[in-house]
Amino acid sequence: MAKIKAIRGMNDILPAETSSWQYLEETVLRVLKGYGYQQIRMPIVEYTDLFKRSIGEVTDIVEKEMYTFEDRNGESLTLRPEGTACCVRACEEHGLLYNQVQRLWYNGPMFRYERPQKGRYRQFHQIGVETFGMAGPDIDAELIMLSARLWRELGLLDHVTLEINSLGSAEARARYRDDLVTFLEKHIDRLDKDSQRRLSSNPLRILDSKNPDTQALLDEAPNFKDYLDQESADHFQQLLARLDAAGIAYQVNPRLVRGLDYYSKTVFEWVTAELGAQGTVCAGGRYDGLVEQLGGKPTPAVGFAMGVERLILMLQTLQCIPDNLSKTADIYVASAGEGASSAALQVAETLRSGFENLRVQVDCTGGGFKGQLKRADKSGADYALLIGEEELAQSEVTVKPLRGGAEQARVKSDGLVEHFKKLTTH
């Protein structure tokens, strides 16, 4: 009988890899707590209409990439392709938005049916940050400063570049869209096939084309800067002034757009040259109209999302992951004999009770000391505790240092906690 494998583009994360994921997630959590953000957790399945209304029915995500199915009641459901719409839905449903300020974050899997490639999968993971109720440029600046602090703590700041732009108001965007389409229709033969398709559905995405011929044509196209409304222009300049004051370098990219319909005013991306074509590791911006679009009261909002797989790949490529993450134990307990194995379990519990966050691993294989000590060394533990018949008879434990030149010692079982407290204070 053939073995069942994982679905293409939906990858297992094995124990050797999860330590890197935990390192990233713990660093993100520490930074977010420092800014006063709270976690929200949403379902991975939503009504399909949520994404059609928020993302836009003529986007690539809705047209090509969503995992959509009917449940037994005939309802159309979709595995979430992104988190912002889900977060807005949850906040609106539970009354968290009207006349309130919220700073929220989430972490979890998203799903898009697209060609799998390195750092890009059909089930992928995002860490998202969403804020509500703050209309001014201060919160835009805070989000960018927060992300910059995260790159600094991860050792990535010198390897990413901040690109930023303003998409202005919906009215300004509509005027620009009309003039851009008029211009591009006159030169449709110079557009690549993908841009020709987008011309009738999502023309602003053409600005994001990587095709050299299309980019050359766009040099002759109308410039969105000339269409920007005064309020958005003032907001953008005030944001840049705050970034300057914070010492955060940036590049204004007038062609930077977002692939989703709900963005307005500020948009930004952190990009890197370390991952080839998949260069964006964090992207976001303002979506002041989305809450109202989904049935709520007008609510200013801004946020961003980071691709976890891409960040892990970047950390590995740049060797920014600490060496000791594969360590599974601080103390490894080995025993020989029936009574000794029972004592080993009790000794481990005593140590765990005596020290917060101490990793104590008990060898439960029943093999000899030679094999157990090999496993102790592989675990990365600093000490092995040996309990044999002689130790058991004397109510003692042999403490064997596995790192450094210290000598092993025999210690009374009821004195182990005190023994290790003395070792950690020297």
N, C-alpha and C positions, 0 to 999 in steps of 0.2 A: 504493500500500500504506500502511495506517495506521501511524503511529508508535506504538511501544510506550512507555507511560508507567509511572512508578513505581506500585506498589500503594497504594491509598488508605490514608492514615495512616502510610505508611512513607516518610519524607522524605529527599531528598538534602541533604547539608551541603556547600555550595559553598565554593570557596576564599575568597570574601569573608567567610564566616562562621567558617571553621575557626580563624582567628587568635583569635577570642573563646573558642572551645572550648579551644584550647591554653593560653590565659591562665588560664582556670579550672582546668584539669587540672594545670598547673604549680604554681599556688598551692596546690591541695589536696595535691599530692605533697610540697611543701616543708613544709607544716604537719604532715602525717602522719609524715614523716621526723623531725621535731622531737620527736615522741612515741614514736619507736621502733617504728613499725608496718611490717610487711612485706607485699608484694603477693602475692596468690594469683590465678591465672587458671583459670577453670573452663570447660567446654564450654557452648555455648548450647543444646544439646539434651540432655535427660535422660529416663530412664524416667518415664512418666506417674505411676506409683505413688509416686514420691518426693514429688510435690506433693499427691497425694490424702492421703497419710499425714501430711504436715507442715502444709499449709495448712488441710485439712479439706474433706471431700467436699461439704458443704452451704454452702460460701462462694460468693460471687458469682464469684470468680476461677475456681474449679474448675468450677462449674456453667455459666458463661456465657462466660468470657473467654479460656480457654486455647486456644492453637493446638496441637491434638493430632492425630496421624496415625499410621497403621500403616506400618512399613517393610517391606521385601521379605521379611523373616522373620516377619512378622505380629506383631512387637513394637509395643506402644503407646508412642510417643515424644511428647514435648512440648517446644516451644520455651519456654525458662525464662520464667515470668512474674515472678519475683523471684529474688534471689540468696542469701538466707540458707540456705534448704534445700540449695542446691547446695554452698555453702561447708561446711556441716555434713557432707554426704555425702562431699565430697573429703577433709576432715580425718579423718573416721572411717575411710575406706577406706585412707588412707595412714599411719595410726597417729600422728596429730599431737595427739590429745586426751587420752588417758588419763594422769592424773597429770602433765599438762603445762600450761603457761600459753602462750597464743597471742594475739598482737595482729595482726590481718590486715586487709587492705583489697582491694577489687577495683573494676574500672571496666568497663562494657560494656553492650551492648544487652539489653533485656528485651522481652517480647512479650505484649500483651493485646489481645483483640478487643473494643474498646469504641468509642464514638462519638468520632472525632477532633475536637479543638477546640484553640484557641490554647494552646500550651504543653503539650498532652497528645496523644500519638500512639499508634498501635498498635505500632510499634517505637519504644521510648523508651530512654533511657540513664540508668543509675544509677551513682553512686559509693557503694559500701557499705563499712561498717567493722564487723568482727565480732571479739569477744574471747571467750576461753574459759578456764575454770579459775579464775575469780576470783568469789567469792560475795558479798563485802561491798559496801557502798555506794561505796567509793573509786573503783572502776572505772566505776560509773555516773556519778559526778561527773566523772571524767577525760574521758569521752566527751562530756559536755555542755560542759565547758571547752574541749575540742578544737574542737568545732563553733563555739563562741562566738569562739574565736581566728580561725577561718576567716572568719566573717562580718566580724570586725574588719579582717582583711587585705584583704578584698574591698570594704570600704567599705559593708557592708550591715547592720552591727550595729544602727544606729538605726532600721532598717526592718523588723526581725523581732522577734517576741515568743515567749518560751519558755512553752509550756503543759505541765504535768506532772501525773501522777496515779499512783496505785498500783492495780493490778488484784488484788493479794493472791495468795493461794494458790489452787490449783485447787479445793480444798474450799470455801473462802470464796466463790469465784466461782459455784460450783454452787448453794450455798444462796441467794445473791442472785438468780441466774438464775431459780430456781424461784419466788421471791416476786415478782420483777418480772413474770414471765409471768402469774402468778395475778392481779396487779393490772391488767395491760394487757388481759387477756382480758375483764375486767369493763367495759372502756371501749374495746372494739375499734372501735366506730363513730367514735371521735374520732381514730383513727390514720389517717395518710395511707396510700395504697395500698402503697407500698414497705415501710413499717413493718409493715403487716398481713402481707405476704409473709414478712418476716423473723421474725415472731413465732414461727413454728414451726421455723425453720431456724437463725437466728443472732440471737437477741433482744437481745444486748448491743449490736449495731450500731444498734439503734433509738435508743440514747443519743446517737448521732452525727448523728441526723436534723437537717436544716436547716429542716424544715417548722415554721412558727410554732405551729400548733395542737398538733402533737406535742410540741414543746418546752414548751408551757404545761401539757400533761397530765403530762409528766415532772416538773414542779415538785411534783406531788402524789404522785409514785411513791416507793417505798422508796429511801433514800439508801445507796449502796454503802459509804460511810464507816462506817456502822453495822455492816457485816458483815466489815470488814477484820480479818484475824487479827493477833495481837499481833506475831509475828515480822515480818510485812510492814509493819505500822505503825511498828515501831522502825526497820526498814531505811529506810523513806521519810523519817522525821524526821531520821535521821542524814544522808541524802542532802541534804535541804533545808539542814541546818546547814552542810554543806560548800559548797553553792552560795552561801549567805549569806556565808561566810568569803571566798569568791572574788569577791564583789561582782557575782554574776550574778543579774540580776532574773528573776523567773518569776511565773507565775500558776498556782495549783493549780486544775485544771479537773476536778471530780469526774465529769464526763460524758465525759472523754477515754477512748476505747477504741481498740484497733487492730483492723483488719479481718481479721487472721489468728488462727487458733485457738491458736497456740503461745506467745503472750505471757503473762507473769505478773509480779507485782510492778511494778517501774518501767516506765512508758510515758511518752514525751514527744514533742512536736512543736514545731518552729519554724515559726511562721505569719507571714504578711505580709498587709497590706491593699493591696499594690501590684499584685496579680495578679487582682483580682476574686474570683470564686467559687473559683478554683484557688489557695487561699491557703497550702497546706502546702508548704514547700520542703525539709523534712528531718523524718524521723520514725523512731522506734525504741523500744527498750526491752529488757526482760529476757525470755529464753526458756529458763529453766533446765531445762525438761522435754523440749526438742526432741531433744537428742542421744539420750536414752534412747528416746524415741518412734520414732526412726529406727534403733534396734537397738544403740546404743552404751551405755556405762556412764553413770550419772548425772553430768552435767557442767554447772556453772553457766556461763551465757553471756549476753552483752548486746551489742547493736549498734545501728546505725542506717543508713538509706539516704537519699541525696539525689537528687532528680530534676534531671538536668543541663539538660534543655530549659527547665525552669521557672527555674532559676538564671540561665541565659543570658538569658532574657527579662527577668528582674528586673534584671540588670546593665545590659542595654540600656535598659530603661525609666528607670532612675535615672542613666544616663550614668556608670556606674562602670567602664567599660572604657577603658584608656589609649588616647590618640589615635594613638600611633605603631605600633599593632599591624599596620596594613596595609602597613607598610614591608617590602619584600622584599630590599633590598640596602643594604649600607653603602658599597660601592664598585661602580660600574658600568663595565664595560670595553667601549669602542666601537672599531671598527677599520674601515678601508677598504682593500680589496685582498687578494689571495690570501695573500701572505706575511704580511701584517699580521694577518689573522684567525687564522692558526696561532700567531703570536706572542702574540695576545690570550689564547688558551687557556693558554699557558705562563705568562704573567704572572699570570693568575688563580690558577693552581696554586701559584705561588711565594708569593703573598700568603696563601693559605689555609694553607700550611705555616708561614708566619711568624707568624700570629696565631690564637690559639684563639678559636673562635666568631665569626670575621669572616665576614660575608655578602658574597660577591663574585659578581656576576652578569655573565655575558658576553652581549653582544648577538650572536645567531647568525642574524639576518635577512638580512645581506648588503646592507642599504640604506645610504643616505648618512648623513653625520654629523648632519644636521639632524634627521632622524627618530629616530636613535639617541639623541640628547640629549633629545628629548621623552620617550622611554621611560625614560631615566635619571632624569629629573626625577619621572616618575610612580612610579618604584620607591621613591622616598624616599631614595635614596642621598645621602650627603654629598659624595661626589667622583665625577667621571667621569674615566676614564683613556682618552686618545685615542691611537691608534696608526695613523698613516698611512704613506705611502711615505717621507716625510722622516724621521719618527721611526724607522722600521724601518732606514733606511740608517745612522742614527747610534746604533743600539742604545739608543734613548731612548723615553720615554713622556711625553706631556703630561698633567700632573695639573691637572684643572679643578675648583675648588671649586664646588659647586652650592648651598651654603647659606652665608650670611654674605658679607662683603666682601673676603675674601682673593683675591689674584691667582693666576692659573694659573702653573705652572712646568714646565720641562722637566727630567726626572730620568732618569739612567741606569737601564736596566732592572734591572741587578744591584744597584742602590742603592735600589730602591723600598721594601723592608722597612724599611731604616734610616730612610728619609725619613718614613714613616708613624709609626715609633716616636718620632721627634722631634716630629711633629705632636701625638701623643697625650700627650706629656709637657709640652707648653706650655699 
